[in-house]
Amino acid sequence: MTTEVRVPTLGESVTEATVATWFKKPGEAVAVDEMLCELETDKVTVEVPSPAAGILAEVVAAEGETVGVDALLATITEGDGAGAGSDTPAAAPAPAAAALAAPAASGGAVDIMVPTLGESVTEATVSTWFKAVGDTVAQDEMLCELETDKVSVEVPAPAAGTLSEILAPEGATIQAGGKLGVMSAGAGAASAAPAAEAAPAAAVAPGSGADVEDAPSARKAMAEAGISRDQVTGSGRDGRVMKEDVAAAVAAAGAAPAAAPAAAAPRAPVAADDAAREERVKMTRLRQTIARRLKDSQNTAAMLTTYNEVDMTGVMALRNEYKDLFLKKHGVKLGFMSFFTKACCHALREVPEVNAEIDGTDIVYKNFVHMGIAAGTPTGLVVPVIRDADSMSFAAIEKAIAEKGARARDGKLSMAEMQGGTFTISNGGVYGSLMSSPILNPPQSGILGMHKIQDRPMAINGQVVIRPMMYLALSYDHRIVDGKGAVTFLVRVKEALEDPRRLLMDL
């Protein structure tokens, strides 16, 4: 018998969610009410428990996908593998369960493999091992973390046992599908249950009806901070530890910072006393990718930047007038980014070459706008993409920006969420930048740079008045966008922002 796992009710006026994390894989046994996955909405995180005991047969909605209320998430084959919550002997599990259980019963070796890394991603770097050789681990306990060009990937233990061998040490580059290490399944299985009981970071035993598996980001933060689970008080559902709880525990305990990397070896012509005060840190894959892509952009595109300035009086007045009502109705703050996104979409319709790209000797015009919003994170710059931004309302844009920004800061963005952009907006003003020239995000042909709003004296109708002004910068690929088109685009953005009513009237 097959049971469907569907998206639960998400709350008043919430119609969709994003699949954040799957805690179970196809073929794994699940118990009734055991947590299967986690969904993220605009406001809250929703846990999805298993409606029945059995085997997770198929995952329909992968991590990163957006799903509506009552959408199908997965299917469970009931009966088989339900031994955790019944008196059925463990000697007759389903074939998938038997494949997982057999090594544990025989004490055989279980390979730890690189999981699926995402479309077009072929390799990753081992950034951190959270377990050492000889350590006992519980099934699904996080073993290590991999870094790809854009996202971090957590690798859970495929079975309970002992980590017997690490084949890919920290810093090693490994191909998709490669072997990371080997576990002795069963060798530590006898102590797996007590270990899970003593270490609340592991999942609660199936069938207990109180699944309090901690958030993956929290487990990662605890490992990085070097603190144990019992030092943290969980504020999530059923005492689940969240990332914020770890940060609070570290601050309260005054935890010592991580040891600094070893000093770099002296190199000529640096003096020895200077070299002793230097620090050499290997670039992360994300930083290497950022460096490579930005340099490739400079080497490939005929990049040019044109500037203008915009009087933000109209936008600020409209925002101040309606921000409270907007927040009350839509549950999200009205910021400046929705105005700029709308203005850019409006201008891109008039100057479509700024929304196009070059493919060999062809120009590919996009009849849609997938807007990239550059965001700074602790690990580097990422550009999540808001798809079909040209057909979204102000509220939908603000919600999407808030959600993508939060996922970027937590390192939860998937590869799919950062691909397919047709135009990008970069807001250096949040860091205080007054003027800069943004670099194109290839293969896009345009990127708008926003900057700090600053009161400046302006000549208005023959009078000098103080106005809140912002410099705008449009960097564009001169191979496809002529000067006239670039200037026209920036002027249209300026006009729409200085008189926001033009956006409503489609002028």
N, C-alpha and C positions, 0 to 999 in steps of 0.2 A: 504493500500500500504506500502511495506517495503523498506526502503532505507538503503544501506550498508555504513558503515563508514570504510574507508580504510586508510592505511598508506600513507601520502602524499610524494611527492618527497623530499628527504632528503638532497640533495646537491650533487655536483660532487664527484664521487668515493665513496660516502657513500651508502652502500647497505642494512644496517640493523640498527635497533634501539631497545632500551629496553623500555618497557612500565613502566614509573616511577610512575605516579599517575593517578587514575581515580577520577574525580571531580563529577561524576554523578553515580548513581546506577540504576540497572534494575528496571523499574517501575516508574522512575521519569520523569516528563515532562521536555522537553528541547525546547529552541527556536532556530531559525536559527542563526548560527554563535556563539552560546553560547559554551564556551570551555568545551569539554567533557573530555579530558585527555591530558597528557603531555608525550612526548617521549624524551628519551635521546640518543644521538649519541656520537661518539667519541669526537666531538668538541662542539656541540651546543644542546640546548634544543628546541624541536619543539612542538608547541601547535596544537592540533587537534580540530577544531571547528565543530559544528554540521552542516551537509549539509542540514538539513530540520527541521521543527518544528514537534513535536510529542512526543512519549513516547520511552525512551530507553528500547528496548525489551530484548536485550541480550548482554552481554559482552563476546566476544569470546577470546580476548587476555588479560589475567589477569595481574596485576601488577607484575613486575619482569621478564615477558616473553620477549624473543628476537623475533622480527618480521622483515620481509623483506619489501622492498618497495612494495606498493599496496596490502599488506596482509590485510585480513579482521580483523578489530578491534572489531566491534559491529554492531548491526542492530537497526534501528529506525522504529517504526510504525508511519507513517505519519498521520496527521489530528487530531487524538485523542490527546488531551492535548496541542493543539497548540493555545489555547485561549489567551496566553500571547501576541501573535503577530497577532491576528485576532479579528474579531467582533463576533466570536462564543460565545454564552452565556456559562458561567461557569457552568450552571446547567447540562450540558451533557458531562462530561469528560469521558475518558476511564476508565474501572474498576480499573486499577492500580492507575490512577490519583485520582479517587474518594476515594480510600482507604487512600490516603495521605491528600486529601483536607477535608474529612468529619470531622475529629477531630477539624480542625481549624474553620470550619463553626459552629460547635456546641459548641466550647470552651471546648472540652473534654480533658482528660489526654492522653498523648503520652509517652510510655515507652522509655527510653534510654537504649538500649541493647549493650552488648559487641559484637563487630563485629567479623567476622571470623578471627582467629588468625594465621592460617597457619597449614599445615600438622603436626600432632602429638603434637601440642601445645594445652594444655587443660586449662591453667589458665594464668592470668596476674596480675600484681600489678598496682594499680592506682597511677601514679607518680605525676600528676599535674591536678588540676581543674583550668581552665581559666575563669570560670564563677562561681558566687556565687548564692545562693538561692535568688530569687526575681529579678535577672537580666533578662532583655529582650534580646532575641537572634534571629538572622535571620536564616532561613533555611540554612543548610550546614556550618554554622559558627562553628569553632572548640570549643567544650565544654571541653574536657579533653584529656589527653594522658595516654596511658597504656604502661607498660614495660613488655615484655616477656623475655624469656631466651636470645634472640639474637637481637630483633628489637623493636623499638617503634611504637605504633599504635595510630593514631589520631582518635578521635571519634567526628564526626560532628553532629550538631543538626538535628534530623529527620524532624523538621518542625519549622516554625516561631512561637514564643510565649514567655512564661516566664518559667524559670527554677524554678519549685516549690518544688522539693525535691531531695536531694543527698543521695542515699542509700549506696554507696560505697565511703567512704572518702579517702583522700590521704593516701597511705600506705596499704590500704586494698587489700587482694588477692581475686580475683573473678574468677569464672569458665567461660569457653567459653559459650556464650549464656546467661550469667547472666544479671541481671538488675542493671544498674548503677545509674539511677535516673528517675525522672518523670518530664515531661513538661506539662504546661497548654497551649495547642495549641489554638491559637485564642485570648488568653488573651492579648498577646502582638503583635498579628498579625497586628492590626491597625497601630502600630508604627513601624512595621518591615521595610516598605519601607523608611520612614524617617531615620530610624536607619542605613539602608544600605547606604543611601545617605550621612549621616553625618560621617559614619565610612567606609572609603574606603577599609578596610581590608575585608569587606564582598563583595560578588559577586555583580556585577552590575545587575540591573533588566533584566530578560530575554527579548530578543527581541530588546534590545537597540543597538545591533550590535557592542558593544565595551566592550567585556568581559575583565576585568582587575583584575580578582581574583588573589590575591597575592600568591606567592609560600608558600606551607604549612610550609617549613622550615623557611621562613621569619616570618610567623605568630607566630610560636613557639619561634623564637629568640626575637621577639618584646615582647611577653608575659614574657619571662624569664628576659629580660632587664628592664621591667616595663616602656616601652615607648609606646606612642600612634602612630597610623598610620600616623597622620598628621605631625609627627616629622621626617618622613623618606621620602626621595625623591627616587622614583623608577627609576631604570635604565633599567628595562625589557621592553618587548613589550607593547606598549600602557600605559606606566607608571607603569607596574607591579613591585611590590617590591620583590627583591631577597634577599637571606640571606646576601650577601655581602653589600647590601645597609644598612641593619640594623646594621651590624658591623661598617660601616663608620659613621652612625648617632650616635651610642653610643660613638665612639672615639671622634667625633667632639664636642659632647655635654658634654664630660667628665662625663658621667653618673656614679653615685655612684654604687659600686658593691653591689650585693645582700647581705642582712643582714646575718651575720654568724649564724649558728645554735646555739641553746642554749648550754651553757656549760654543760658538762656531770656531772651527780651527783657523789659526792665523793664516792670512793669505797676503802676499805682496800686492801692492806696496803699503798695506795697512800696518801701522805700528803695532807691536805686540801688546802694549797696554790698551790700545783701542780695540784690538781683536778680542781681548779678554772681556770687554764689555758689550760685545756684539751678541746677537742671538740669531741662529739660523733655524728657520721653520720651513718645512716642505709645503709647497703650495697645495691646497686641496684641489680635487678634480674640478670643483665648481669654479674656483679662482682661475685655474688653468684654462678652462673653457671660456670664461669671460675674457681673459687676456687674448686668447686665440681668435675668438669671434670679433672682438673689437678691432684687432689689428687686421684681420682679413677684410673687415668692412672698409678700413682706410685704404687698403691695398687694391680693393676691387672696385668700389664705387667712386664716381667722380663727385665727391661730396662737397657741398657748398652750403653756407648758412645765411639766411636772411633774417633781419630783425625788425621788430615793431614794438610799440608799447600800447597798453590798453588801460583805459580809465575804468577802475573796478567799482566806481560809485553805484552804477545801476545794479550790478550783481549783488553787491553788499547790502544795498537797501532792500532789494527783493528778498534776499536770504533772511535778513533781520526781521522783516515783516511776517514771513511765513514759517520760520524755522520751528517755532513751538507747535503750530498746527500740523506741520509736516511730520514732526516727531510723534505727535499724538496719534495721527492717523496711520502712518506707515511703520512706526517702530524703529526708525533709523534717522540719524541726523542728516540734515540737508547741508552738504559741504560744497566746496567750489568745484570738485572734480566732475560732478554730474553736469554742471554748466559747460565746462571745457569739453567734456566728451560729446555733449549734444552739439556744441558749436563746431567741433571738428567734423562730426558726421554730416552736419549741414554743409560745411565747406567742401567736403570730399565729394559730395554729389555734383557740385559745380566744377571741381577740378579733379576728375577721376584718376588722372595719371599719378597723383600723389598717393593714391590707394592701390597702385598697380605694382607689378614687379617684372623684371626682365628674366626670360627663360631662353637662353641661347640667343637667337636672332628674333625672338618673338617678345611682344609686350602682352602680359596677362592682366587684363582689367578685371577687378573684383566688383561684382554687383552686390556687395554686402560689406559690412565693416566689422571685423573682428578686432576689437580695440585692445592693444597691449598697454598695461598700466605698470610702469617700472616701479619696483619696490625694493628698498634696501632692507636686508636681513642681517642678523649677526654673522652669517656665513658668506654673504656676498649679494650681489645684485641679481634679482630674478624678475621676469616679466610675465606674470599671469595674464591670460587672455580672456576678455569678456566677449563671448561670441554673440554676433548679431546685435551689437550695441546700437546700431542705427534704428532698430525697431523696438527699443526698450524705452520705458518711461524714466523720469527722473528718479522715482523711488526704486525701480528695479535696478538702475545703474548704481545707486548708492548702496543698495543691499549687496549687489555682486562685488563691488569694490571692497566693502567691509569684510565680506566672507573670504575673498581671495587674499586680502591683506593679512587676515588672521591666520589663514592656512600657510601663507608664505613665512610668516614669523615663526610658526610652529614647525616648519620643515615638512608639512604634509602635502604640499602640492605634487600632483602627479605629472608625468611627462606630457600627457595629453592636455593638461591645463595650461601648458606653456608653449604650445605649438599652434601654428596656423594663423598667427596675428597678421593683420594687413597694414596696420598703422600703430604707432606707439606714442604715448604721452609720458613725459618724465618731469616730475615735480621737484626740482632742486630747491625750490623756495622753502620747503619744510625744514631744510638745513641752514637757511639763511643766505642762499646764493642770490646775488643781485643780477648777474648776467653770465651766461655760459653758452657754449656751442655743443649740443648733444651729438653723440655719434649714432649713426644709423644702426638699426637692428636688422641685419640682412636676413632674408632677401627683400625686406621692405624698402620703399623708396622715400619715406618721409618719417620724421619724428619731431614732435613739438616739445620744446622745453619751456616749462613754467618757472617763474622765479618769485622772489620775495615781493610782497606788496609793501610799497614804501610811499609815505606822504611826500609829494614834491610840488613845488610851485609851477603852475601851468597857466598859460595865457588863454583865457576863455572869454570870447566876445570882447576883446580889448582889455580885459581885467585880469590881474594876476590873482589866482586862487589856489588854494592847497587841495590837491586831489590824491586819492590812493591809486598809485600807478604800479603797473607790473610790466617788465620787459618780457616779450615773447621772442622765442628763437625757433625758426623752422630749419632744420637741416634736411637736405634733400639730395637725391641722386641726379646730378645734372645730365646723366646719359638719357634719362627718360623724362625728367621734369625741367622745362625751360624756366628762365627767370620770371617771365610774365605769369606763368602758372603758379609758381611758388609765392610770388608777391600777392597775387590775387587770393590765394588760399589764406594767407596770413591776414589780409585785409578783411576777408569775410569772417574769420574768427574774431577779429577785433570788433567789427560791427555788431556781431551777434552778442558779444559780451557787454558792450557798452549800451546796447538797447536789447535786453533779454526778451522783450516782447516779439522781436523778429523771429525767435525760435518757435514761439507759439503760432505765429502767423505764417511760418514757413517762407520767410522772405530772405 
